[in-house]
Amino acid sequence: MPDNFNQLNKFEQATVQETIRKRLVHFYYAALTMNQMPDHFDALREENLMLRAKLFKRSSAPWEGDSLSLEYAIFQAFTNWPMHVDDMEPASAVTCPVQFSENEIQRILKDHDREQEIMEELSEMRDLIGIDALGWVPDDEQLGRSKDVVRQIKAGLAEHCNTELERTALQSHFPFDDHDEDS
């Protein structure tokens, strides 16, 4: 716990506690897996096996408008080719079934970096507003504060809108508006 834990508000304390809980769960899972299922633990640490799992997950999931993460996972497979399952497997002469030009590689890396920056900004905005990844707040007190911050952010963005289309988009599609279907 941080030294100033008792001076934090309820929401900040809950955030710190949740972070510590997640770290402990991860630590205990890794430690118990290492002791009870060493083969599984080794699979978790093997980069190519995790990349294969990521490729499978991204390619089999319903499309939700995010093709960048799948494209980046395919690019990672391309750069790590051949992807051996274990150290015993001999090197294969089979070329990677997917090829990228130098321009495509630069574009993929640029798009991935830009997406990572946007996701970081989104996370920072959520932290500033005081909501979790799903938009939930811990209590009514935090809800009021969060709504005030959202109004301030939206007003600041509205000042920078140059066209009517930008204003309409901000009013209609602001991601932090309350989308409660019952209200």
N, C-alpha and C positions, 0 to 999 in steps of 0.2 A: 504494500500500500504506500502511496506517496505520503510524504511528511505532512502535507496540508489536507489530508483526507477529511478530517473533521470540519474543516472550513468550507468544503465544497457543498454545493446545493444537492438536493436529493437526486436530481437527474445526473449530475456529474459523478456522484458517488455510485449510482447504479451503473453508469458507463464503465467506470474503473473496475467495479466488481465483476461485470460481465467480461471484460477483457481478461482479467485474472482467471476467471472461471474457464474461459476458452483455452487459455494457455495451459492450465492444469489438466484439463480433459485431454488436450493434445499430448502433453508430457506423459500422462498415465497410459494413454492408448499406445504411444510409441514404446514405452518401457515394457508394458505387458505383452505387446505384440512381439517385441524382441525376445522376451523370455519364453513365451508360449508357442509362438509361430515364427521361428526364425526365417523360413522361406518367404513367408508373407512380408515380413519386415524388410528383407532384402529386395523384394519386388517393389516396395514403396520407395526405396532409395534409388532404384535403377531408373535413370533418366529416360531411357528409351521406352521402358514399360509404361511409365507415367505418360509419356507423349502418345503412345498408342492408345491408352485409355482416354486421353484428352481428344484425340482424333475421333475415336469411336463415339464419345459423348457428343461432340460438336456436330458430327455428321449425321447422327441418328436423332438428334433433338428436333422438335418442330421449329421451323424457321420463325423467328420473331424480329426480323429486320436487321439482324446482326450477322453479316457475312464476313466481317473483318476478323473476328476471332477464329472462325474456321479457316479462312485463308492464311492467317498467321500460323495456325497449327500445321497446316499442310506445308507451309514454308519451313517450319522447324523440322518436319520430317525430311524434307528435301536437304536441308543443311546437315542433318545427322545421318543421312543415308550411307551405307546400309544399316538398318536398325535391327541389330541382333537381339535375340531373346536372352541369350546367355553368352558367357565368355568362350564356351566350347564350340560354338557354331563357327564354321570357317567363313571367311569373307566371300561374299557372293559377287559374281561378275554381272549380275543383273543391274541394269541402270535404274535409277529412280523413275517410276512411271510418270511423274510430274516434273516438268522443267520450267525454269523461270529465266527470263532475260535479265540483263543487268538493270534495265529500266524498271522492270516489274519488281525486282528485289528492292530497289531504292524506294519505289512507291509503297510497297508493303511495309517496309521499315518505317517510312515517314507516317503512313496512316496509323500503324500500330502505336508509334510514339504519341501522335496527336490524340488517339483514343485514350491512351493511358493518362495523358494530361487532363483530358475532359473528365475522365472517371475520378481523378484526384480532386479536381475542382468540385465535382458533384458531391464527393465525400466531405470536402471541407465545408460546402454550403449546408449539407445536412447537419454537420456538427455545429455550425453557426446557428442554424434554425433550432436545433435541439431535437431532431427526429432520428429514428433509426432508418435502416434501408427500405423498410416498407412504409415509412411515413408516420409511424406510431410515436406517441409521446407517453411518458410514464404516468402523468396525472393531469388534472384539469388546470392546475397552476401553470405547468409547463406548456399546456395547450395555448393558453392566453399569451404567454411570452412568445411562443413559436409563431402564432398568427400575427403578432406585432412585427416581428422580424421579417416575415414573409411580405407584409404590406410595405415595409420600408425598402426591401430589395426590389419588389415589383415597381414601386414608385421611382426608384433610382433608375431602373432599366427603362421605364416609360419616358423619362427625360432624355434618354439617348436614342429613342426611336426617331428615325428620319422620315419614314414613310407611313402612310395609313396601313399598308399591309403589315409592317412590323408591329404597329400598335394592335392591330386585330390579332395577329399571331400571339403576341404577349398576353392579351386578354383571354384568348380562347384556349391557349395551349401551355400556359405557365405550369411547369411540372410540380410546383409546390402548392398549387391551389388545393383547397379542400374539395375532394371529389366524392364526398359522401352522397350516395344515391338517394338517401331518404330526405335530404334537405332541399 
